[in-house]
Amino acid sequence: MKSIFSIALISLMSLNASAQSMEKKFRTVKVEMKINATAERVWEAMVLDYGEISNFSPYIYTSTYTNNSLKGELGAERKCNFNAKGTQWSKERISEIDNENMLMRNVVIDGAKLPLNFDNSQAFYRVKDNGDGTSTASYEFQFRTKPAFLGMLAKGGFKKQLSGTLVGLKHYVETGERVTGGTNKHKEIKKKYPKATVIKS
C-alpha cells in the first residue's frame, strides 16, 4: 500500500466538537526518532510549516495549503498528493494544537483511494526537548480501515511509512536537503540513519 497521509502522535488533550468520533474499535501505530536539532526547529518543520510536509515525507509527492491557510495553526488545512498524477490524495486539518507543549492533532477530512474510515482515524504529532540540544519527534496514528478487514494489512504499511517519514524529517532538519515522494532520496539516505523506534503497534 503506497498511500498514507501525514501523520502523528499521542496527546492527552480532550476532543473538541470537530473531533473524529472514534466510536468504533481502532488500531494504533506509534513511532519516534531522535533528531539532532532543537525541539523548536523540529516543531517548525513538522507542524508550523504544515502545508510543506512534502519537504520531508518520501511518500508525499506534493503538498499545498488549502482553504486560505498560510501556516500551521488551529483550523489550517492542506492537501497531500501520494502519486505523480494526483489521483491519490488526502485533505487534512489541524483539529487541536498546543504550541507550548508541542502537541498537535491532525484529521483527514477528505481523500481519494485511501483505505480509511475518516470518521474513525486521527493522527497526533509530538516533539519533546531532550535537554541537550536534541529532540525526539513522534507520530501516533489511530485508525480504522474501510473496509474493516484491511486493518491488519494496512497496519504494516502505515508503520513503514510513518517510520520512513521520520527518517525523512531527520535528514531534512539536520541537513536542509528535501526528501520528497517520487525521488530516490529516501533510498539514498535511509541506511545512514537508525530506524525509527516503534512504541506501539
BAZA-516138 format. One record per atom (N, C-alpha, C, CB): residue in one letter; x, y, z. Coordinates in steps of 0.2 Angstrom, whole numbers, padded with zeros to 4 digits, always signed. Each point is the difference from the previous one (the first is absolute). Glycine has a CB too. Layout:
residues N
AXYZ
...
END
This chain:
residues 201
M+0004-0006+0000
M-0004+0006+0000
M+0004+0006+0000
M-0009-0006+0006
K+0009+0010-0011
K+0004+0006-0001
K-0002+0006+0004
K+0003-0005-0011
S-0009+0005+0013
S-0003+0007+0002
S+0000+0000+0008
S-0007+0000-0010
I+0008+0006+0012
I-0001+0002+0007
I+0000+0007+0001
I+0006-0010+0004
F-0010+0013+0000
F+0000+0007+0001
F+0005+0001+0006
F-0012+0002-0005
S+0013+0004+0005
S+0005+0002+0005
S-0003-0001+0007
S+0005+0008-0008
I-0001-0009+0011
I-0002-0003+0006
I+0004+0001+0006
I-0005-0007-0007
A+0005+0004+0013
A+0000+0003+0006
A-0001-0003+0007
A-0003+0006-0007
L+0002-0003+0013
L+0002-0002+0006
L-0005+0001+0006
L+0011+0001-0004
I-0009-0004+0010
I-0005+0000+0005
I+0000+0006+0004
I+0002-0012+0001
S-0008+0014+0001
S-0001+0006+0004
S-0006-0002+0005
S+0004+0008-0008
L-0004-0005+0014
L-0005-0001+0004
L-0006+0005+0000
L+0008-0006+0007
M-0008+0010-0012
M-0005+0006-0001
M-0007-0003-0001
M+0009+0007-0004
S-0014-0004+0007
S-0006-0002-0001
S-0003+0001-0007
S-0002+0002+0012
L-0002-0006-0014
L-0003+0001-0007
L-0005+0006+0000
L+0003-0012-0003
N-0002+0016-0002
N-0005+0005-0001
N-0006-0001-0005
N+0009+0008+0003
A-0013-0004-0004
A-0006-0001-0004
A+0002-0003-0007
A-0007+0009+0006
S+0012-0006-0009
S+0002-0002-0007
S+0004-0007+0000
S+0000+0012-0003
A+0001-0015+0009
A+0004-0006+0000
A-0003-0006-0004
A+0004+0004+0011
Q+0000-0009-0013
Q-0003-0006-0003
Q-0004-0004+0006
Q+0010-0001-0009
S-0014-0002+0007
S-0005-0004+0005
S+0004-0005+0004
S-0010+0002-0007
M+0014-0006+0004
M+0004-0005+0003
M-0004-0005+0004
M+0010+0008+0000
E-0016-0009-0002
E-0005-0004+0003
E+0001-0008-0001
E-0008+0010-0001
K+0011-0011-0005
K+0001-0007-0001
K+0007-0002+0002
K-0008+0000-0010
K+0010-0007+0010
K+0006-0002+0002
K+0005+0002-0005
K-0005-0010+0006
F+0011+0012-0004
F+0005+0002-0005
F+0007-0003+0002
F-0006+0011-0002
R+0010-0011-0003
R+0007-0002+0001
R+0005+0006+0001
R-0002-0010-0007
T+0008+0009+0010
T+0004+0005+0002
T+0007-0002-0003
T-0007+0004+0010
V+0011+0001-0013
V+0007+0000-0001
V+0003+0006+0003
V-0002-0007-0011
K+0008+0006+0014
K+0003+0006+0003
K+0008-0002-0001
K-0009+0003+0008
V+0012+0002-0011
V+0007+0000-0001
V+0004+0007+0002
V-0002-0008-0009
E+0008+0007+0011
E+0004+0006+0002
E+0007+0000-0002
E-0008+0001+0010
M+0011+0005-0011
M+0007+0000-0002
M+0004+0006+0003
M-0003-0006-0010
K+0009+0005+0012
K+0004+0005+0003
K+0003+0004-0006
K+0003-0006+0010
I-0003+0013-0009
I+0002+0004-0006
I+0005+0005+0003
I-0011-0001-0006
N+0017+0002+0003
N+0005+0005+0002
N-0002+0007-0001
N+0009-0010-0001
A-0014+0012+0004
A-0002+0007-0001
A-0004+0002+0005
A+0000-0001-0012
T-0001+0008+0014
T-0004+0002+0005
T-0008-0002-0001
T+0008+0009+0002
A-0011-0010+0003
A-0007-0001+0000
A-0004+0005-0004
A+0000-0006+0011
E+0002+0012-0010
E-0003+0006-0004
E+0000-0001-0008
E+0003+0008+0010
R+0003-0010-0012
R+0002-0001-0007
R-0005-0006-0003
R+0012+0005+0002
V-0012-0010+0002
V-0004-0006-0002
V-0007+0002+0000
V+0009-0008+0004
W-0012+0011+0001
W-0007+0002+0000
W-0001+0004-0006
W+0000+0000+0013
E+0004+0005-0014
E-0001+0004-0006
E-0001-0004-0007
E+0007+0009+0006
A-0002-0014-0007
A-0001-0004-0006
A-0006-0004+0000
A+0013+0000-0001
M-0014-0003+0007
M-0006-0005+0000
M-0007+0003+0000
M+0008-0007+0006
V-0008+0013-0003
V-0007+0002+0002
V-0001+0008-0003
V+0000-0008+0010
L+0005+0012-0008
L-0001+0007-0002
L+0000+0001-0008
L+0005+0003+0011
D-0001-0007-0014
D+0000+0000-0007
D-0005-0006-0003
D+0012+0004+0000
Y-0018-0004+0003
Y-0004-0005-0001
Y-0002-0002-0008
Y-0005+0004+0011
G+0005+0001-0015
G-0002-0001-0007
G+0006-0003-0004
G-0008+0009+0001
E+0014-0009+0002
E+0006-0002-0003
E+0003-0007+0002
E+0003+0012-0001
I-0007-0016+0003
I+0002-0007+0002
I+0004-0004-0006
I-0010+0000+0008
S+0008+0002-0014
S+0004-0003-0006
S+0008+0002+0001
S-0011+0000-0007
N+0013+0004+0011
N+0007+0001+0001
N+0004-0005+0003
N-0003+0012+0001
F-0001-0017+0002
F+0003-0005+0004
F-0003-0007-0001
F+0004+0009+0008
S-0010-0009-0010
S-0003-0007+0000
S+0001-0003-0007
S-0009+0004+0007
P+0012-0010-0007
P+0002-0004-0006
P-0006-0003-0004
P+0011-0002+0005
Y-0017+0003-0001
Y-0006-0003-0003
Y-0005+0005-0003
Y+0001-0009+0008
I+0001+0016-0007
I-0005+0005-0002
I+0004+0004-0006
I-0005+0001+0011
Y+0002-0001-0017
Y+0003+0003-0006
Y-0001+0008+0000
Y-0002-0011-0006
T-0003+0013+0008
T-0001+0007+0001
T-0005+0002+0006
T+0002+0001-0013
S-0001+0004+0016
S-0005+0002+0005
S-0001+0008+0000
S+0004-0010+0007
T-0010+0012-0006
T-0002+0007-0001
T-0005+0002+0006
T+0003+0000-0013
Y-0003+0006+0015
Y-0005+0003+0004
Y-0006+0001-0004
Y+0008+0006+0007
T-0014-0007-0003
T-0006+0001-0003
T-0005+0004+0005
T+0001-0011-0007
N-0006+0013+0004
N-0005+0004+0004
N+0003+0006+0003
N-0006-0011+0003
N+0010+0015-0007
N+0003+0006+0002
N+0005-0001+0006
N-0010+0006-0004
S+0012-0012+0006
S+0005-0001+0005
S+0007+0002-0002
S-0007-0009+0004
L+0011+0012+0001
L+0006+0003-0002
L+0006-0004+0005
L-0005+0011-0004
K+0003-0013+0009
K+0005-0003+0005
K-0004-0006+0004
K+0007+0011+0000
G-0003-0014+0004
G-0002-0005+0004
G-0003+0003+0007
G+0008-0008-0005
E-0015+0008+0005
E-0004+0003+0005
E-0006-0004+0001
E+0006+0012-0001
L-0010-0010+0006
L-0007-0004+0001
L-0004+0002-0006
L+0001+0001+0012
G-0004-0006-0015
G-0004+0000-0006
G+0003+0000-0007
G-0007+0006+0008
A+0014-0006-0008
A+0004+0000-0006
A-0002-0006-0004
A+0009+0007+0005
E-0009-0006-0012
E-0001-0006-0004
E+0005-0001-0005
E-0012+0001+0002
R+0013-0007-0004
R+0005-0002-0006
R-0003-0005-0004
R+0010+0004+0007
K-0007-0005-0013
K-0001-0005-0004
K+0006-0004-0002
K-0010+0006-0005
C+0011-0012+0006
C+0006-0004-0002
C-0002-0005-0005
C+0004+0001+0012
N+0001-0001-0017
N-0001-0005-0006
N+0005-0006+0001
N-0004+0010-0008
F+0002-0016+0007
F+0004-0006+0001
F+0002-0003-0006
F-0006-0001+0010
N+0005+0004-0016
N+0003-0002-0006
N+0001+0006-0005
N-0006-0012+0002
A+0009+0010-0007
A+0002+0006-0005
A-0006+0003-0003
A+0011-0006-0002
K-0016+0001+0001
K-0006+0002-0004
K-0005+0004+0004
K+0001-0010-0007
G+0000+0010+0014
G-0005+0003+0004
G-0007-0003+0001
G+0006+0010-0003
T-0006-0017+0001
T-0006-0003+0001
T-0001-0004+0007
T+0001-0002-0012
Q+0004+0002+0016
Q+0000-0002+0006
Q+0002+0005+0005
Q+0003-0012-0004
W-0008+0014+0008
W+0001+0007+0004
W-0004+0000+0007
W+0003+0006-0011
S-0001-0002+0015
S-0004+0001+0006
S+0000+0008+0001
S+0004-0011+0005
K-0009+0013-0002
K-0001+0007+0003
K+0000-0001+0008
K-0007+0004-0011
E+0011+0000+0014
E+0000+0000+0007
E+0000+0006+0004
E+0007-0009-0002
R-0009+0009+0008
R-0001+0006+0004
R+0003-0001+0007
R-0010+0002-0006
I+0013+0004+0009
I+0003+0000+0007
I-0006+0001+0004
I+0011+0004-0003
S-0013-0009+0007
S-0006+0000+0004
S+0001+0002+0007
S-0004-0009-0007
E+0010+0008+0010
E+0003+0003+0006
E+0007+0001+0000
E-0009-0006+0006
I+0011+0011-0003
I+0008+0002+0000
I+0001+0003+0007
I+0000+0001-0013
D+0006-0003+0016
D+0003+0003+0006
D+0007+0001-0002
D-0008-0006+0008
N+0010+0012-0010
N+0006+0002-0001
N+0005+0000+0006
N-0004+0007-0009
E+0002-0005+0014
E+0004+0000+0006
E+0003-0007+0002
E-0007+0010+0004
N+0002-0015-0004
N+0002-0007+0001
N+0002-0004-0006
N-0007+0001+0010
M+0006+0002-0016
M+0002-0003-0006
M-0004-0006-0001
M+0011+0004+0001
L-0018-0004-0002
L-0004-0005-0001
L-0005+0002-0005
L+0001-0004+0011
M-0003+0000-0016
M-0005+0002-0005
M-0004-0006-0002
M+0008+0009-0004
R-0014-0008+0002
R-0004-0005-0002
R-0002+0001-0007
R-0005-0003+0012
N+0005-0001-0017
N-0001+0000-0007
N-0005-0005-0002
N+0012+0004-0002
V-0017-0001-0002
V-0006-0004-0002
V+0000+0000-0008
V-0006+0001+0011
V+0004-0006-0014
V-0001+0000-0007
V-0008+0001-0001
V+0010-0008-0002
I-0011+0013-0002
I-0007+0002-0001
I-0003-0002-0007
I+0002+0009+0007
D+0003-0011-0012
D-0002-0003-0006
D+0006-0003-0003
D-0009+0009-0002
G+0007-0014-0003
G+0006-0003-0003
G-0003-0004-0006
G+0007+0000+0011
A-0002-0003-0015
A-0001-0004-0006
A+0005-0006+0000
A-0005+0010-0006
K+0002-0016+0006
K+0004-0006+0000
K+0004-0001+0006
K+0001+0001-0012
L-0004+0001+0018
L+0003-0002+0006
L-0005-0005+0004
L+0005+0012+0000
P-0002-0017+0003
P-0004-0005+0003
P-0002+0001+0007
P+0005-0008-0008
L-0008+0014+0009
L-0001+0003+0007
L-0007+0001+0001
L+0011+0004+0000
N-0014-0005+0006
N-0006+0003+0003
N+0002+0007+0003
N-0005-0012+0002
F+0004+0017-0006
F+0002+0006+0002
F-0003+0003+0007
F+0001+0002-0012
D-0007-0005+0014
D-0003+0002+0006
D+0003-0004+0006
D-0011+0003-0006
N+0015-0007+0005
N+0003-0005+0005
N+0008+0000-0001
N-0011-0006+0001
S+0014+0011-0003
S+0007+0000-0001
S+0003+0007+0002
S-0001-0008-0009
Q+0006+0009+0013
Q+0003+0006+0001
Q+0008-0001+0002
Q-0011+0004+0004
A+0015+0001-0005
A+0007+0000+0001
A+0002+0005+0005
A+0001-0005-0012
F+0004+0003+0016
F+0003+0005+0005
F+0007+0001-0002
F-0008-0003+0009
Y+0010+0009-0008
Y+0007+0002-0001
Y+0003+0003+0006
Y-0002+0003-0012
R+0008-0005+0014
R+0003+0002+0006
R+0008+0001-0001
R-0009-0006+0007
V+0011+0011-0003
V+0007+0002+0000
V+0002+0001+0007
V+0000+0005-0012
K+0006-0009+0014
K+0002+0001+0007
K+0007+0002+0000
K-0007-0009+0004
D+0008+0014+0000
D+0007+0003+0001
D+0004-0005+0005
D-0004+0012-0001
N+0010-0014-0002
N+0004-0005+0004
N+0004+0004+0005
N+0000-0008-0009
G+0001+0014+0009
G+0004+0004+0005
G+0007+0000-0002
G-0008-0003+0008
D+0010+0001-0014
D+0007+0000-0001
D+0001+0002-0008
D+0002-0009+0008
G-0006+0013-0010
G+0000+0003-0007
G-0003-0005-0005
G+0010+0006+0004
T-0012-0012-0002
T-0004-0004-0004
T-0007-0001+0002
T+0011-0006-0002
S-0015+0003-0002
S-0007-0001+0001
S-0002-0007-0003
S-0002+0013+0000
T-0004-0015+0003
T-0003-0006-0003
T-0007+0002-0003
T+0006-0007+0009
A-0007+0005-0015
A-0006+0001-0004
A-0004-0007+0000
A+0005+0010-0007
S-0011-0009+0007
S-0004-0006+0000
S-0007+0001-0003
S+0006-0004+0010
Y-0008-0002-0013
Y-0007+0000-0003
Y-0004-0006+0003
Y+0005+0005-0011
E-0011-0003+0012
E-0005-0006+0002
E-0006+0001-0005
E+0004+0000+0013
F-0005-0006-0016
F-0006+0000-0004
F-0005-0005+0002
F+0007+0003-0009
Q-0013-0001+0011
Q-0006-0004+0002
Q-0004-0001-0006
Q+0001+0004+0013
F-0003-0010-0015
F-0004+0000-0006
F-0004-0006-0001
F+0009+0006-0005
R-0014-0006+0001
R-0004-0005-0002
R-0001+0000-0007
R-0006+0000+0011
T+0007-0006-0015
T+0000+0000-0007
T-0008-0001-0002
T+0012-0005+0000
K-0012+0006-0007
K-0007-0001-0003
K+0002-0003-0007
K-0006+0010+0006
P+0004-0017-0006
P-0003-0004+0004
P+0004-0002+0006
P-0007-0004-0009
A+0004+0002+0015
A+0003-0001+0006
A+0005-0006+0000
A-0010+0004+0005
F+0009-0009-0010
F+0004-0006+0000
F+0007+0002-0002
F-0010-0007-0002
L+0011+0013-0001
L+0007+0002-0003
L+0005+0002+0006
L-0006+0003-0011
G+0003-0002+0017
G+0004+0003+0005
G+0007-0003+0002
G-0011+0002+0004
M+0011-0009-0004
M+0007-0003+0002
M+0005+0001-0006
M-0006-0008+0007
L+0003+0008-0013
L+0005+0001-0006
L+0002+0007+0000
L-0006-0009-0006
A+0001+0014+0007
A+0002+0007+0000
A+0005+0002+0005
A-0011+0002-0005
K+0010-0006+0011
K+0004+0002+0006
K+0008+0000-0001
K-0009-0004+0007
G+0011-0001-0011
G+0007-0001-0002
G+0002+0005-0004
G-0001-0012+0001
G-0003+0014-0006
G+0002+0005-0005
G+0000+0007+0004
G-0005-0006-0009
F+0001+0008+0013
F+0000+0006+0004
F+0006+0000+0004
F-0013+0001+0000
K+0015-0006+0003
K+0006+0000+0005
K+0006+0001-0004
K-0006-0008+0007
K+0007+0005-0013
K+0005+0002-0005
K+0001+0007-0002
K-0001-0012-0004
Q-0005+0014+0002
Q+0000+0007-0002
Q+0001+0006+0005
Q-0008-0005-0009
L+0005+0004+0015
L+0001+0004+0005
L+0008+0000+0002
L-0012-0002+0004
S+0015-0004-0004
S+0007+0000+0002
S+0004+0003-0006
S-0002-0010+0007
G+0000+0009-0013
G+0004+0003-0005
G-0001+0008+0000
G-0002-0010-0007
T-0004+0012+0009
T-0001+0008+0000
T+0005+0003+0006
T-0012-0002-0005
L+0013-0002+0010
L+0004+0003+0005
L+0007+0000-0002
L-0008-0005+0009
V+0010+0000-0013
V+0007+0000-0003
V+0001+0006-0004
V+0001-0013+0001
G-0006+0014-0005
G+0000+0006-0005
G+0000+0006+0004
G-0006-0006-0008
L+0002+0007+0014
L+0000+0006+0004
L+0007+0001+0003
L-0012-0002+0002
K+0015-0003+0000
K+0007+0000+0003
K+0005+0003-0005
K-0003-0010+0008
H+0003+0007-0014
H+0005+0002-0005
H-0002+0007-0002
H+0001-0011-0004
Y-0007+0013+0003
Y-0002+0007-0002
Y+0002+0005+0005
Y-0009-0005-0006
V+0008+0004+0013
V+0001+0005+0005
V+0008+0000+0001
V-0011-0002+0005
E+0014-0003-0005
E+0008+0000+0001
E+0004+0002-0005
E-0002-0009+0007
T-0001+0008-0014
T+0005+0002-0005
T-0003+0006-0005
T+0004-0012+0000
G-0011+0013+0001
G-0003+0004-0005
G-0002-0002-0007
G+0006+0008+0006
E-0005-0015-0007
E-0001-0003-0006
E-0007-0003+0000
E+0012-0002-0002
R-0016+0003-0003
R-0007-0002+0000
R+0000-0008-0002
R-0004+0011-0004
V-0001-0014+0007
V-0001-0007-0002
V-0007-0001-0002
V+0008-0004+0009
T-0009+0004-0015
T-0007+0001-0003
T-0002-0007-0004
T+0002+0013-0001
G-0009-0014+0001
G-0002-0006-0003
G+0001+0001-0008
G-0009-0002+0009
G+0011-0004-0012
G+0001+0000-0007
G+0007+0001-0002
G-0011+0004-0002
T+0016-0003+0007
T+0007+0000-0001
T+0003-0006+0004
T+0000+0013-0001
N+0006-0014+0000
N+0004-0006+0003
N+0004+0002+0006
N+0001-0005-0011
K-0003+0011+0014
K+0004+0003+0005
K-0001-0004+0006
K-0001+0011-0004
H-0005-0014+0006
H-0001-0004+0006
H+0005-0006-0001
H-0012+0004+0001
K+0012-0007-0007
K+0004-0006-0001
K+0008+0001+0001
K-0009-0004-0008
E+0011+0010+0007
E+0007+0002+0000
E+0001+0001+0008
E+0000+0005-0012
I-0004-0002+0016
I+0002+0002+0006
I-0002-0005+0006
I-0002+0011-0004
K-0003-0015+0003
K-0003-0004+0005
K+0005-0005+0004
K-0010+0000-0006
K+0016-0002+0003
K+0005-0004+0003
K+0004+0004+0004
K+0000-0007-0009
K+0000+0014+0009
K+0004+0004+0004
K-0002+0001+0007
K+0003+0006-0011
Y-0010-0007+0012
Y-0003+0001+0006
Y-0003-0006+0003
Y-0002+0012-0004
P+0002-0012+0011
P-0004-0005+0003
P-0007+0000-0002
P+0008+0000+0010
K-0011-0006-0009
K-0007-0001-0001
K-0004+0004+0005
K+0002-0011-0006
A-0008+0013+0005
A-0004+0003+0005
A-0002-0005+0005
A-0005+0008-0008
T+0004-0006+0014
T-0002-0005+0006
T-0008-0001+0000
T+0011+0004+0006
V-0013-0010-0007
V-0007-0001+0001
V-0002-0001+0007
V+0000-0006-0011
I-0004+0011+0013
I-0003+0000+0007
I-0006-0005+0001
I+0005+0012+0001
K-0009-0011-0006
K-0006-0004+0001
K-0003-0002-0007
K-0003+0006+0011
S+0002-0012-0012
S-0003-0003-0007
S-0004-0006+0001
S+0010+0005-0005
END
